[in-house]
Amino acid sequence: MLPVTALALPQLSVFARLTRGSMIETLRADHIRTARAYGLPPHAVVIVHALRGALLPVVTYLAPCAAALLTGSVVVETIFAIPGVGRYFVQGAINRDYTLVMGTVVLVAVFIIFFNLIVDLLYAVLDPRVHLD
């Protein structure tokens, strides 16, 4: 329970602040006022119209968040003696196994690129102004 809390708590606070600030800004937008004027139910306005636009900054932060979780897991895995990629990275650095260190760095880089690709695809789903060509 403690390793999960150590990894998730800082990221959770950032997500909460991003979502709150973005929702406040989106709820003041003209298209939300128009949706309310058409008589849409308040929960439909907030969930369908406001939340969709407010999630863009949150989705933007997903890739750096994933990178932070991967790099932060190195410390957490080492401290809590959890077998994982981070622990192998530290053991490879201590034992001067450069092949293992380079392999883990490449693996983390591939994960970061993959997460950035997912974020770009989610942008096209959430924002109608973005089109995949």
N, C-alpha and C positions, 0 to 999 in steps of 0.2 A: 504494500500500500504506500509506503514512504517513497520508493523510487518513482512511482507514477505521480504522486503529489509533487515531488521535486521537479519533475519535468513539465507537468501540465499547468501548475499554478501560475507561473509568470506569463505564459502564453494566454491563459484564460483571461487574465486581467486586461491584457492588450486587446483581445477580441471584444471584451465587454465594453471597453472605452471606445473602440472604433465603431462598434455597432450603435452605441448610444449617440455619439456625436453625429454619425451619418444619418441616423433616423431623425434626429432633431432638425438637421438641415433639410432632409428630404420632405418631412412633413410640412415645411414652410414653402414648398415649391408650388408653382402655379398649377401643374397638372393634378396635384393632390386637392387643391382648392376646387378645381373643375370637377373632379370625381365626386367630391362631397356635394357640390352644387347639383349634380345629376341625381342625387338622392341614393347613392350606393350605401349599403350598410357600413358602419364604421370599421368592423373587423375586415371586411373585404377591401376597404381602402387601405388599411394598414398592412394587411398581409400580402395582398396581390400587387398593389401599386407601390406603396412606400417601401416595403421590405425588399422588393426586387431591385429597386434603385439603390437602396441603402447598403446592400450586400457587396457592391462593387469594391469599395475600399477594403472590406473584410476579405474578399476573395483575392485581392491584390497582395494582402499580407500572408496568404496561405503558403506561398513558396518560401519566403524567408523564415516563416515559422517552422516549416518542415526542416529547413536547413539548421535552424537553431535546435530543434529537437534531436536531429542526428548528431550534431556536434556536442550538444549538452549530454547526450547519452554516453559519450566517452567517459566523462567524469562520473556520472551516476553508476555506470556499469563497473567502473574500477572501484569506487567506494563501497558499493554493495556486493561486490564479487559476483556479478551476474554475467554468465557467459554470453557474449555478443560481439558484434563487429567492433565496437569501441574498445572493449577489453583486449581483443586480438590486436588492435592498433597499438595500444599502449605496450603490450607484451612484445610486439614486433619492434617497437622503438627501443625498449629496454635491451632486448637481445640483439639489436642491430641487424634485424632481418629486413633489409631495405625492400626486398620484393614484396613482403607482406604489407609493409607500410604503404608502398606505392599502389598495391592492389586495393587496399581499403580506401585510400584517397580517391582512386578512380571510381570505386563503387559509390562513395558518397557523392562525387561529382555527377555520376549518372543519375542517382536519385534526385538531385537538385534540378537537373535538366528535365527529368520526367515530371517533377512537380510543377515546374514552370510551364511545360506543355499542357498539363491539366488545367492550370490557371487560365491560360490563353483560351482553351476550349470552353471553359466555364464563362469567360467573358462573352463569348458569342451567344451563349444560352441566356445569360442574364440581361445583357444590354442589346436592345434591338438595333441600335445604331452600328454595331459591330457585325460585319459579315465575313464569313470564311470564303476565301476565293480559291 
